[in-house]
């Protein structure tokens, strides 16, 4: 695991207001909404680092590439 990042274990762990890497190709993204589509899938609405508003469906299988960004140095 990369220093400064925490690994998610299930899509239900994605939290509104937190920043994640791997959601957007533009770098970190701040989650604005999470709508569960089932036990292992959610539509995640986020604001990308460039200010663009976007959303994507995220599944538990994709979480290896998505990390909670922290302020650790």
N, C-alpha and C positions, 0 to 999 in steps of 0.2 A: 504494500500500500504506500502511496506517495505521501511524504511528510506534509502535514498541514491539511489533510483531507480525511474524512471519515466515510467508511463504506456503508451503504444502505443494505438492508437484508430483505425488505419487501416494499413494494410500491406504496403501501399504506403508511410507511415511515416518512414519505416526502411531506414536508411541512410548509405551509403558507408563511411567507415573510422571510424564509431562509434562502441563502444563495447556494447554488450548485454549479459544479462544472459538469460538462457532458450533456446538458440539456440542449444547448445551443452551440452551433459552430462558431459563434461570435465570442466565445469565452464564458465567463460566469453569467448566470441568469438568476434573477430573483423570482421565486414562485409567488404568483398572485392568487391562484385557485387550484384545487385538486378535486376532481370529480371521479369517484370510484366507479368503474364500469363492471366490476366483479371483484372477486377476492385477490386477483393478481394482475389487474389492469386498471389504469386511471388515465383520464385526460388531464394533463397538467398545463395550465396557462401561466406564462412567465413573461417577464420583461428582460430582454437580452442586454448585454453590456453596452450595445450601441443605441439603446433606448427603444428598440423595436419590440412591439407586443406580438407574441406568438403562442402557439399551443401545439402539443403533440401527445399522442397516446404512448404511455410508458407501461411496460410489463415487467414483472419480476425478472424475467430472463435478460432484460437490458440493463439492469442495475449495476452490473460489473463496471460499466463505463460511466456511471453517474456517481458523483461524490459530493458530499456536503462540504462546502468551502468554509474554512475556519480562519480565524485571525492569528493562528499560531505562526511564530517566526522561527 
